[in-house]
Amino acid sequence: MASKPGILTDWPWKPLGNFKYIVLAPWVIHSIYSYIVEDEKRKDLSTLLLFPLILWRFLHIQIWISLSRFMTAKGSNRIVEKSIEFEQVDRETNWDDQILFNGSLIYVFSKTLPGGTHVPIWRLDGVILTILLHAGPVEFLYYWFHRALHHHYLYSRYHSHHHSSIVTEPITSVIHPFAEHVVYSILFSIPIFTTIFTCTGSFLMYTPSFHSLHHTQFRTNYSLFTPLYDFIYGSMDKSSETLYEDSLKKKEEFPDLVYLTHLTTPESIYHLRLGFASMAAQPQSSSSKWYMWLMLPVTLCSMMLTWICGTSFVVERNRFSDFKLQTWVIPKYNFQYFLQWQSESLNSSIEKAILEAEKKGAKVLSLGLLNQGQELNMYGELFVQRHPQLKIKVVDGSSLAVAVLINAIPKQTTQVVLRGTLTKVAYVIALTLCQRDDEHEKLKKSFGKVQYESNLILSRSYSQKIWLVGDGLSKGEQMKAKKGTIFIPFSQFPPKKIRKDCFYHLTPAMETPLALENVDSCENWLPRRVMSAWRIGGIVHGLEGWKEHECGNSISNIQKFGKQLFNMGFDL
């Protein structure tokens, strides 16, 4: 929002929210119906193709968004060395408004203007005329209108909204108040109207380019495509060419820490930073949105591709002072971890990622969601055994997860219920809690007898108000809990919320400091700027330069995390 919003700032369909796409429905239905009922000579293919072209423009822009964010995550070809935050993501969420607006205008003009229908796919004379008109009057008028928007009166009421984004992405160029888009549409319609009136129109389309340097220098580079007028009127930034050339020479950035994770549900691919930015900036919901059903064909195709592809890819880049972090995704889904015949493929993908991270010079590899259980790869110890010369430290982060869990239990608690699939974290938390009650000797003896390890029971009653729960917690078990029970997960996956009269704690996590840069997406179901304890455990391990692995049955002293976390700015 501009600092002093002027008239026509909001888009007319803003009250419709996600139902705004309905504005195109009457035109789409009419064009399809007309094409079906008209005789062969009067059928208008050009009008019928308008909606597919609009859909293609959505897809075209999304491809550029994903590609841009992928290159940014790799650290190559960046122009501005600054980070993107959640505020920018929220501001640029409705980048599709301009497509809806332009699409609506094209439908209207195709029905009202002579020559607006039965437009050929291609006409060379129309293409040449469009290029000349755009390079001439359109660019000239755009240049001076853009300069006028930088006058303090118009800037404070309109254009400051656009310039709130210092780091530009492909969609930043179309993020403007509605009034600005009205003027831009008038300017860009000059070539369109001219070719229609001269009967030289075709489906040639063009879109605005980004102007990253303009957003940092502010008083330079006003042009859209053609820098001619910036040269003529002395507003061309002298560093434009060298900055662009330097960005092309940048090499891929190598991380100090690699956080390895995987996809969860089939729809989770849209929640990646490379997917839909607006969805990635919100916690992942346990239930699918209604519009996800419309994306089902794309979802199934993505599942097939990820099933075939076993190579990890970069989705996010963060920086904590001089410490560089990257998030890599293994293209596997959560349900695959429960398929025995998928174990070898999963371990092979993880192993390749570990070796690739070491090749790139990473000091720590945090297993994240891949820390699924003893049966799969012994909590990561399998890879250390296979490659005893590994320099990179494999960290599962369980130690910090235990510390966060201990802190989440109310201090006056004397009894807890432990339910769900037992894991490394569950065993350690049980041992730690029993040590509080001077029962550690008995517990240690029980742990010494491996065959009794899984039979450890803290209570046979369901009357306790604090439940520590893991994967496999059933609906029936939840229904046995008393009203007001607090479910605290020790798993990385939250339990399904069945009870409305009970409280569900977050999975073990901590709030990140503002010094951690480029945080503009949520980690699965966690809130903004909150990271899982397993992930933060790897960060602490790397920043402190600890030389040991933390995987398998090994666990670090949870007491030593306190001072380091406080100094780094992480908060429970």
Secondary structure, DSSP 8 states (H G I E B T S, - for coil): --SS--TT-S-TTGGGGGGGGGGGHHHHHHHHHHHHHS-TTT--HHHHTHHHHHHHHHHHHHHHHHHHHHHHHHT-S-SS-----HHHHHHTTTTTHHHHHHHHHHHHHHHHSTT-SS--S--HHHHHHHHHHIIIIIHHHHHHHHHHHTSHHHIIIIITTGGG-SS--TTGGG---HHHHHHHHHHHHHHHHHHHHTT------------HHHHHHSSS---SS-THHHHHTT---TTHHHHHHHHHH------SEEEEEE--SGGGGGGSTTS-HHHHTS---SS--GGGGTTHHHHHHHHHHHHH----EEEEEEEETTEEEEEEEES--GGGGG-GGGHHHHHHHHHHHHHHHHHTT-SEEE-GGG---HHHHTTTHHHHHH-TT--SEEE--HHHHHHHHHHHS-TT----EEESS--HHHHHHHHHHHHHTT-HHHHHHHHHSGGGGGG--S-S-S--SEEEE-TT--HHHHHHS-TT-EEEE-SSS------SSSEE--SSEEE--TTEE---S--TTS-TTEEEHHHHHHHHHHHHT--S-B-TT----GGGHHHHHHHHT-B-
